[in-house]
Amino acid sequence: MSRLTLATNSAAFEQRVRRALGSVNGDVKRWRGSLTDGDARTTVLDLTADDTGVVAFGPDLSVKDALEMARQVDEARPDISVIVITEPSPDLWEAALHAGVREILPADVSDDELQAGLEKALEITDRRRRTMPAAVVGTGTAGRVISVVAPKGGSGKTAIATNLGVGLAQAAPGEVAIIDLDLQFGDITPTLELNPEHTMADVMRAAGPIDSTALKVFLTARHENLYVLCAPDSPADGEMVSEPVVRRTIELLSQQFKYVIVDTAAGLNEYTLAAAEMSTDVILVCDMGVAAVRGMRKVVDALDRLELTGAKRYHVINRADSRVGMELSDVAAILGHQIDLRLPSSRAVATAMNSGVPLIETAPRSPYGKRIGELIHLLEPSEAPRESRFKIRRGE
């Protein structure tokens, strides 16, 4: 069964709920906080995180605030059941129904009645999730989330992310999205020569909880076959984006697209760790420099220590033909992993990035383009990249 999130600041009430549930296979998580302090979107994300199926507002919380938050939870996640623990009345029931509350239980309800009410709500949620479209349900079937991670800047991470996204979009038009998660200095916008009306900062500023329909408004289309959620225009705007919003964004896009490519910032920050945790695949990129290779080993060790090991990992060496005093065998030994893909040095990659048209699109048979094709085959053997069917015109 699904998880129960109990919104209460009362440890005694939490213990009572746990005692009442007894052997029910639902996991209880206690959320501590104020329903009025902080950003409402973040609160909704916190309340509905993980596999939450029921949100129960405890008797110590303001009924008015609980009903308002219940309304926002219902709008964002209609699959989740909401319960309010307070003294019921006809007027309260009417307001609660308008807010999407499924049940009101009095504070002095017996343990048996409390268990029955919570158990019924969990069962209703599970039944809804079997019948609702996956796009509405946060735990529905998701597409592939492919995060591109590098220990330092200049490793060729963004070139890989954009070429990979464009290559996948050629094989699966309209089913690929890229998220520029370098929130302060992301450069996918110029790399793909986009002119976005919205960025991730607008997702953060949006009024009310973000759902799949609202999120589509913030995407920038490229040639009608690839969609991009661009990084904010300024570092200051990037700083205001919260990690729960990043998680919710990745979750929603993975429900709408077959592939979601996440271009992360250099190194490891809270957003990169969130993306890695939600990823099905992580592409680890470094060049042949000693500092870059040792930095990548630190990244791998950090992911292991944090138990972020669920995604399949691919070790990619960029500019693998560089003569800098290290052999590929030395790199593999330091990384403790075989090298999955070797990308050649190519001035054409930088030229293509500066022109806003990735090399996989203009020269798919170039050495670099062929290696990107091999990467796509590693990730998804059924998707064979081919030359673009879209006529490239400057200014588009």
KARAQUI-V539879 format. One line per field, one symbol per residue. phi: phi as a letter, one per 20 degrees, with the letter a starting at -180 (. if undefined). psi: psi as a letter, one per 20 degrees, with the letter a starting at -180 (. if undefined). burial: + if it has 16 or more other ideal C-beta (glycine too) atoms within 10 Angstrom, else -. A space follows every 10 residues. Layout:
phi = ???
psi = ???
burial = ???
This chain:
phi = .fedddeadd fffgffffff fleffeedce ddrdedenef fffffffdfm dfdcddeffe effgffffff ffffffcffe edcdeaffbg ffffffffen febccffeff gfffffffff fffffgffff dffffedfdf fdefddedcb fbfnenffff ffffffffff ecgmdccdde eefecfcfgf fdldcfeccg ffffegfnfe dffffgfeed eclmccccdf fgfcgffffe feffffffff gfffedcfcc edeeffnccf fffffffeee bceedbeefg ffffffffff fffffemedf efdceddelf efdcncefff fffffmbfee bdeefaffff ffffencgff eebfefgfff fffffffffb gfedfcfged fecgne
psi = rrqpoooqjo hghghgghgh hdjpkppppp ppaqihpaph ghgggghjrc kphpppprii qpgghghghh ghghghmiip ppqporoqrg ghgghghhij phqppqhjqr hghggggggg ghhgghgghi hqqhhhphjr pqapoopopq hrqjijghgg gghgggghhh hmpjjpqppn jnhhkqkhgh hjlqmqhqah hhghiqprqp rhghhhhiqp qokjipqpoq qqhqhghhhi pqhhhgghgg gghiihqhpo poorqqaoah gghgghhiqh qpooprajqg ggghhhhhgg hghghjkmjh qpqpopoqli jpnkjqqhhg ghgghkqqph popqqohhgh gghhijoqhh hhmijrgghh hhhhgghggn hiooqrqpjp ppppi.
burial = -+++++++-+ --++-++--+ +--+-+-+++ +---+----- +++++-+++- +++++++++- +-+--++-++ ++++-++-++ ++++++---- -+---+--++ +++++---+- ---++-+++- +++++--++- -----++++- -+++++++++ ++--++++++ ++++++++++ ++--++++++ +++--+-++- ++++-+--++ ++++-+--++ ++--+--+++ -++-++++++ ++----++-- ++-+++++++ ++++++++++ ++++++-++- ++++++++++ +++++++++- -++-+++-++ --+----+-- +-++++++++ -----+---- +---+-+--- +++-++--+- -++--+++++ ++++-+-++- +++-++--++ --+-+--+-+ ------
